[in-house]
Amino acid sequence: MWFILYAFLALPLLVFAYFELSVAKKKRVLNKIKGPPTLPILGNAHQVGKSPAAILNTLFDWWYEYDKDNYRMWIGYNGNICVTNPKHLEVILNSITLIKKSGIYDLLNPWLGEGLLTSTGSKWHKHRKMITPAFHFNILQDFHQVMNENSTKFIKRLKKVSAGDSIIDFQDETHYLTLDVICDTAMGVTINAIEQRDTVEVVKAFKDMCYNINMRAFHPFKRSELLYRLAPDYPANVKTLKILQDFTNEIIEKRIEAHRTGIAKKTEDNEFSRKKMAFLDTLLSSTIDGRPLNQQEIYEEVSTFMFEGHDTTTSGVAYAAYLLSRFPEEQSVSFLRNSELSWAMRCIGMPHSRKSQR
């Protein structure tokens, strides 16, 4: 009886000792880097905040505190280095070996599988080499018209929602623009997200899935796929995932059938136009280790670029607009140079859209 009691009391200490010893070597290395003081078990988890905004503010505060350079922090027994030094970032981003993502990217696996964003090792290298031709300069030029058309609709939308003293969420508006562009260029499908908004099922599914992944990233329990199954919002997430999977697979199946029957080669201007389907066509005509890609591999790469092509681009466009709004002089220079470019294009007879150039 006493033995069982002592064992029960000792169990927490044994668990604590196990975790401490398992990260002891890593701690000795990481703690050589400047960072906030930690507590046992918690690390810095008690300091970072509970909401995404609070967490990001804390990260920026630490960046200022530690000379605007790299610093380390611990969330429980999970050690992290926030790399902010430009020279170090350049080495990491240019590396073809430092390609393994952190565990947080596992949240994308149910949707994206092992596409270029989440894969690693030889699979990443082979698929990267295969996909590169889809981004040749001559192919990207074919997308100008689609981008200009969607940009024109986007500007009309902004003028409408910002009329008077209305305050708008620019990043939210940009989300619909980039979604329209990536669907048109990578998939050859028009979903008209700018005008139809969330009334289109797949548009709402894209938005819901991206929001859900971002929120799970800041929620320690929801990061676990097993624990997330117990969350009240899990059934809705399963439904959203199925909508996205069905949408992408349906387009791929249509395109495969078009290639099989020869429609893809004969058709120039319909939804299977080569110009609109450059990325998907590249995947369908590519080989890995001497064999064509199977539908799952095609799905993973298409889904990856649908996600990356609108989510990260949305952030980039929104941040560029924010910076231009904060620096009026640079905004004027940018507008002037863009106007000069539009004038030059008109002089040499190149197609352009004056509204989209603005």
N, C-alpha and C positions, 0 to 999 in steps of 0.2 A: 504493500500500500504506500509506504513512504517512498519507495523507489519510483513508483508511478508519479507521485506528487513532485519529487525532485526533477524527474525527467520532464514533466510538464512545465515546471518553472524554468528549467534550463533551456528548453526549446527555443524561446526567443533569442537567448544569448548565442546559441549555436547558429541560428539563422543569421543574426547580425555579424558574427565572426566569419561566416561563410562569404557573405557579400563583401565585407571589408577586405578579406584576403584575396578574393577574386579580382578586385580592382586596385589592389595595393600598388602593383607595378605601374599601372596606367596613371594612378594618382601622383606618384613620384615624378613622372614625366610631365604631365599636364600642369601640375602645380608650380612648375618652373616659370610658367607664363603668368603674367599679371592677371588678377581677377578678384572678384568680391570674396570675402571670407565665407566659409561654409559651415553648416551644422551637420552633425552625424545623421545619417539616413536621409535627411531632407536635401542636403546640399544647399542650393540656392532657390529651391522650389518655393519657399515661403516668402521670397522677395520679389518674384517676377510679376505678380499680379494675377488676377483671375480672368480678365477679359482680354481679347486680342489687342485692343487699343492700349490697355495697361501694360501688357507684356512688351509690346513694341516700344512704348515710352521708356520702360525700364532698360531695355537693350540699348537704346540710344543714350540714356543717362550713363550707363556703364562705359559706352564708347567714349563719351566726353571725359569721364572720370579717369580713364586709362589712356589718356593722351591721343585719342582718336586713332588708336592702333588696335592690333589683335588683342583679344582677351579671352580668358577661359571662364567657364561656369559649369556647375554641376546641377543637374536635375535628378535628384535621388542619386543613384549610382551610374547615371548616364553622363559621361563627360562630354563637353562641347567646347569647340574653339570657334569663336566668331572672327572670321578672317576678314579684315577690312583694309589691310595694307595693300595698296595698288600693285606693288611689285610681286607680292605673294599671290594675289588674285590672278595676276597675269600668268604666273607659272601654272597654277591650278587649272585655269580655264583653257590654256593652250595645250595641256597635257592630253595624250591619247591613252594614258594608262590610269590616270586618276579619274575613273569614270563611274565608280560604284557610288550610288546615291545612299543617303542616310535612310534609316528605317521608316521615316515619315512618308517616303515615296511608296511604301507598301500599301498605303491607302488607295493608290491609283490602280493597283493590280486587278481588282474585280472588273474595272471598266476598260483599262488599256492593255491588260495582259503584260507581255514582255516586248513592248515596242521599243523604239530607239531611245525613248526617255528613261525607261526603267530597266532595260537589259544591260548586260555587262559582258566582259570577256570577249571571246571570239564571235559570239552572236552579234554583239554591238558593232564590232569592226566590219564584219561581213555585210550587215544591213546598212551601215553608214556608207560603205563603198557603193552599194547597190543603189541607194537613194540619191546620192550626189547629182547624177545627171538630171534629175527632175528639177534642179534649181539652177540649171544653166541660164546664163543671161538672156539668150535668145528666147528661151521658153518663158521666162518671167516677163519679157516684153509683151507677150501675148495677153497678159493679164491686165494691162493698163486700162483697157476699155471697161472691163468689169469693175475694177477698183474705182474708176472715175464715175461710173454710173451710180454705184452705191454711195460714194462720197457726196454726190450731188443730192441724193435722197436724204443723206445724213444731215447735210447743212440745212435743208428745208425743215427737217424735224427739229433741229436746234433752234432755228428762228421761231418756230411755232411755240415750243415749250418754254423758251426764255423770254417771251414777249412780256413787256411791262417790267415789273419788279420780281418776277418769278425766280426762285432759287431752284436750281436743278442739280441732280447728281450726274456730273459729266461722265464719270467712269461707267455708271450704269447705262447711260445712253450709248457710250462707245462700244459696250458689250454687244449690242445688236448690230452695229456696223461691222465689226470684225467677224461676227458669226455669219453674216450674209456673205462677206468676201471669201472666207475660207470654204464655205459650202459651195459657192459658185466656182472657185478656182480649183480646189482639191477634189471635189466630188462631182462637179458639174450639175448641181441641184440648186434650184432657187427656192428658198424658204421664206423670203420677204420678211425677215425678222424686224427690220427697221419700222415697217408700217403695221405689221400684224401683231408684233410684240408677243406677249405671253399667251395669246389666244391660240397660237400654233403649238401643238402638244410637244413637239421635239424641241422647240425654242425654250419653252419653260423647263423641259427636262435638262437641257444643257445648263441653264442658269441654276436650277436646283442642285444639280450634281456638283458643280463647282463650288457653290456656297457650302454644301454639306461637307465636302472634302476640306475646305478651309476651316470650318468650325471644328471638325474632328481633330485637326492638327493641333488645336489649342486645348483639347479635352483629353487628359491622360487615360481615362477609362475607355473612351470611345475609339482610341487608337487601336485597341485590341479588337480584332475581328470577332473573336469569341464573345467578349463582353458586350460588344456593340449589338450583337443579336438580341440582347435583352433590353436594349434601349427602345423607348416608345416610338421613335422616328425611324426605326429600322425597316418596318414593312413599306413605308413610303419610299425609302431609298431603294429597296428591291424593285419596286414598280418603276421608279425613274430609270434605274439601270437597264431594265428590260426594254423600255422605250428607246433608249439610245442604242442598245445592241441590235434591236430589230430594225431600226432606221438605217444603220450602217450596213448591216448584212443584206438588207433588201437592195440597196444601191449597188453593192458589190456583185450580188447575184445577177442583177440586170446587166451590169457591165460585162460579166463573164459570158452571159448568153449572147450579148451583142458581138463579142469577139468570136464566139463559137459559130454564129450564123453569118458572120461577115458584115453585119450592119455597121459595126464600128469603123470599118475601113471606107464604107461608101458614104457615110453620113458626115456632113461638114458643119451644119448649122443647127442641128437639133440638140437635145440635152446631152447627147453623147459626142459632142464636138471635141476633136482632139485638143483644141486650145483650152477647153474647159476641163478636160479630163487628164491633163498631163501627168499629174502625180499618180493617180490611180492607174493610168495606162502603163506608167513605168513599172509599177508593182506587178501588174498582170503579165508584162513581157519580160520580167527579170527572172534570173535563176540564182539559186544558192547551192553551192556544191554540185552543180550540174543538173539540178532539178528545179522545176517551177515552184513558186511559193504556194502553199496550200491556203485555203480560205481563212483559216485562223490566223496565219501569219499576216495575210493581207489586212484582215480586220484590225489586228493589233497596230500596224503601222498607220492605217488610215485614221483610226480612233485617236492615236497619239498626236497626229498632226492636226486633227480637228480640235483637240484640246489645246495643244501648244499654239496653234495658229490663231486662236481667238482669245484665250485667257491671258497669256503673257503679252500678246500684242495689245490687248485692251489696256493693260497696266502701262505699257510703254507709251501708247498714244495719250492716255490720260495724264501721265506724269509730264510728258512733253508740253501738253497744253497748260498744265499747272506752272511749269517753269517759265513759259512764254508770258503767262499772266503776271508773274512776279517780276519780270524784267522787261518793261515796256520798250526800252531802247533796242534790245535784241529782237523783240517782236517786230519792231518796225523794219529792222535790217532784213529779217527773214521774209517779211511780206514784200519788201522792195525787190529782193533777189528772185523771189518766186514770180513776181509780176514781170521782171525782165526775162525770165525763162519762158513765161507764157507768150510774151511778145516775140521772142526768138523762134518759138515753135510755130507761131502763125506765119512768120516771115518765110520759113522754109517749107511750109505746107504740111506740117505734121499734125495728126489728129490731137485734139486737146479738149478739155472742158474747163472753161474759165471759172465756173462756179466751184468745180472740184479742186482747182488749183488753190483756191482761197481756203 
